[in-house]
Amino acid sequence: MSDKHLSSQFDIELTAVSTRVMEMGGLVESQIRTAVYALAQFSSQAASQVMEGEPRVNSMEVEIDHDLSSIIARRQPTARDLRLLIAISKTTANLERAGDEAEKIARMVKSIIDSGSSRVLPASELRTVADLAAALLRKALDAFARLDVTMALSILKEDDVIDKEFDGFVRKLITYMMEDPRTISPSLDLLFVAKAIERIGDHAKNIAEFTIYVVKGTDVRHTPMAQIESVVR
């Protein structure tokens, strides 16, 4: 994830913290996929598994932040090294929030199951976009690990697909609630699930933006796509 330095110990520390980020990313990915399974199967057991795993994600964020603070204090990095450490910190924060969204999906699934409305809700329509969001997060982590700005740029474009799917699902769900007011409460739970999925895509997009920041030294957040493409080129 980084160039070689005069201090081999610095390289070792960077590699160690980068590895921890990837481990955290793998855990969050697992949380998301289990939450998607819980949604697809309306599995209370799978939902509980996600909720039980959330504290570990939080702990990893705290541990990585502690390591980063220690490295910055001892090594006083500059230029690209400092950008990398800042990006790692922001990436772990986004991973933790993506884990929060997975836990939110699990909580909403349990609420829907408890309501007894699981069989009449159009939850299956969310499976495709949920899988897309999980895959996008995996791709964002790959781009960050490789510092691949071309891949990062493609992620920014793919996130628009998730946003459009979310908007379309919201319209369908509103129609569904209007046709059968008895489903309003569980439908609102499903709406929160859809929003959580959309937010996971946003976190993947954020990680991709940090990748571009590390490599190009330019903050591309809230920047038009044409301008981002110019930076990447």
C-alpha positions in Angstrom: 0.0 0.0 0.0 3.0 2.3 0.3 6.5 2.9 -1.2 9.6 1.7 0.7 11.1 4.1 3.2 14.6 4.6 4.7 13.2 3.2 8.0 12.3 -0.4 7.5 10.5 -0.3 10.9 8.2 2.4 9.4 7.4 0.0 6.5 6.6 -2.7 9.0 4.3 -0.5 10.9 2.5 0.7 7.8 2.1 -2.8 6.6 0.7 -4.0 10.0 -1.9 -1.2 10.2 -2.9 -1.7 6.6 -3.4 -5.4 7.3 -5.6 -4.5 10.2 -7.7 -2.3 8.0 -8.2 -5.2 5.6 -9.1 -7.5 8.4 -11.7 -5.0 9.6 -13.0 -4.7 6.1 -13.4 -8.4 5.8 -15.3 -8.5 9.1 -17.6 -5.7 7.9 -18.2 -7.4 4.6 -19.2 -10.6 6.5 -21.6 -8.6 8.6 -23.2 -7.1 5.5 -23.5 -10.4 3.7 -25.0 -12.0 6.8 -27.5 -9.1 7.1 -28.4 -9.5 3.5 -29.0 -13.2 4.1 -31.1 -12.4 7.1 -33.2 -10.1 4.9 -33.5 -12.6 2.0 -34.5 -15.5 4.3 -36.1 -13.4 7.1 -33.8 -15.3 9.4 -33.9 -14.2 13.0 -30.8 -16.3 13.8 -28.7 -14.6 11.1 -29.9 -11.1 12.2 -28.9 -11.9 15.8 -25.5 -13.0 14.5 -24.9 -9.6 12.9 -26.0 -7.8 16.1 -23.7 -9.9 18.2 -20.7 -9.1 15.9 -21.1 -5.3 16.0 -19.0 -4.7 19.1 -16.0 -6.4 17.5 -16.2 -3.9 14.6 -16.2 -1.0 17.0 -13.3 -2.4 18.9 -11.2 -2.8 15.7 -11.8 0.9 14.8 -10.6 2.0 18.3 -7.5 -0.3 18.0 -6.6 0.9 14.5 -7.0 4.6 15.6 -4.7 4.0 18.5 -2.0 2.4 16.2 -2.3 5.4 13.8 -1.9 7.9 16.6 1.2 6.1 17.8 2.7 6.0 14.3 2.0 9.7 13.7 3.5 10.7 17.0 6.7 8.7 16.6 7.3 9.1 12.9 5.9 12.5 12.1 5.1 11.6 8.5 4.8 14.1 5.7 3.4 14.3 2.2 2.0 11.0 0.8 2.8 9.1 4.0 0.7 11.5 6.1 -2.1 11.4 3.5 -2.1 7.6 3.6 -2.4 7.5 7.4 -5.2 10.1 7.3 -7.0 8.0 4.6 -6.6 4.9 6.7 -8.2 6.7 9.7 -11.1 7.9 7.5 -11.5 4.4 5.9 -11.8 2.7 9.3 -14.4 5.3 10.3 -16.4 4.5 7.1 -16.0 0.8 7.7 -17.4 1.2 11.2 -20.4 3.1 9.9 -21.0 0.4 7.2 -21.0 -2.1 10.1 -23.5 0.1 11.8 -25.7 -0.1 8.7 -25.4 -3.9 8.7 -26.5 -3.9 12.3 -29.4 -1.6 11.4 -30.5 -4.0 8.7 -30.5 -6.9 11.2 -32.5 -4.9 13.7 -35.1 -4.0 11.1 -35.3 -7.6 9.9 -36.1 -8.8 13.4 -38.7 -6.1 13.8 -40.4 -7.2 10.5 -40.3 -10.8 11.6 -41.8 -9.9 15.0 -44.6 -8.0 13.2 -45.6 -11.1 11.3 -45.5 -9.2 8.0 -42.4 -10.8 6.4 -44.3 -12.8 3.8 -46.3 -9.9 2.4 -43.5 -7.3 2.0 -41.5 -6.9 -1.3 -38.2 -7.5 0.5 -36.8 -9.7 -2.3 -36.5 -6.6 -4.6 -33.8 -5.4 -2.2 -31.6 -8.5 -2.5 -29.9 -7.4 -5.8 -29.1 -3.9 -4.7 -27.9 -5.2 -1.3 -25.5 -7.6 -3.1 -24.3 -4.7 -5.3 -23.6 -2.6 -2.2 -21.6 -5.4 -0.6 -19.6 -6.0 -3.8 -18.9 -2.3 -4.1 -17.5 -2.1 -0.6 -15.2 -5.1 -1.4 -14.1 -3.4 -4.6 -13.4 -0.1 -2.7 -11.2 -2.0 -0.3 -9.3 -3.6 -3.1 -8.8 -0.3 -4.8 -7.5 1.2 -1.5 -5.1 -1.7 -0.9 -3.7 -1.4 -4.4 -4.0 2.4 -4.5 -5.7 1.9 -7.8 -7.2 5.3 -8.8 -8.8 3.9 -12.0 -10.7 1.3 -10.0 -11.6 4.0 -7.5 -13.1 6.1 -10.2 -15.2 3.2 -11.5 -16.6 2.8 -7.9 -17.7 6.4 -7.8 -19.7 5.8 -11.0 -21.2 2.6 -9.8 -22.5 4.2 -6.6 -25.0 6.1 -8.8 -26.6 2.8 -9.8 -27.3 2.0 -6.1 -28.8 5.5 -5.6 -31.1 5.0 -8.5 -32.2 1.6 -7.3 -32.9 3.1 -3.9 -35.1 5.9 -5.3 -37.0 3.3 -7.4 -37.6 1.1 -4.5 -38.9 4.0 -2.3 -41.5 4.8 -5.0 -42.6 1.2 -5.1 -42.8 1.0 -1.3 -44.9 4.1 -1.1 -47.4 2.7 -3.6 -47.4 -0.6 -1.6 -48.3 1.2 1.6 -51.0 3.2 -0.1 -52.6 0.1 -1.4 -52.5 -1.7 2.0 -52.3 0.7 5.0 -52.0 -2.3 7.3 -48.4 -2.8 6.1 -47.3 0.8 6.8 -45.3 0.0 10.0 -43.3 -3.0 8.7 -42.9 -1.2 5.4 -41.2 1.7 7.2 -38.8 -0.9 8.7 -38.1 -2.1 5.1 -37.6 1.6 4.1 -34.9 1.9 6.8 -33.3 -1.3 5.4 -33.2 0.2 1.9 -31.6 3.4 3.3 -29.0 1.4 5.2 -28.1 -0.4 1.9 -27.8 2.9 0.1 -25.6 4.2 2.9 -23.2 1.2 2.5 -22.8 2.2 -1.1 -22.0 5.8 0.1 -19.3 4.5 2.4 -17.7 2.5 -0.4 -17.7 5.7 -2.5 -16.0 7.6 0.4 -13.2 5.0 0.6 -12.7 5.3 -3.2 -12.4 9.0 -2.8 -9.7 8.6 -0.1 -7.8 6.3 -2.5 -7.6 9.1 -5.1 -6.6 11.6 -2.3 -3.7 9.4 -1.3 -2.3 8.9 -4.8 -3.1 12.3 -6.4 -3.0 14.5 -3.3 -6.4 16.1 -4.3 -9.5 16.0 -2.2 -12.3 15.0 -4.6 -15.2 14.9 -2.2 -18.2 16.9 -3.4 -16.5 17.3 -6.8 -18.2 17.0 -10.2 -17.4 13.7 -11.9 -15.8 15.4 -14.9 -13.4 17.1 -12.6 -12.6 13.9 -10.8 -11.9 12.1 -14.1 -9.5 14.9 -15.0 -7.6 14.5 -11.6 -7.4 10.7 -12.1 -6.0 11.1 -15.7 
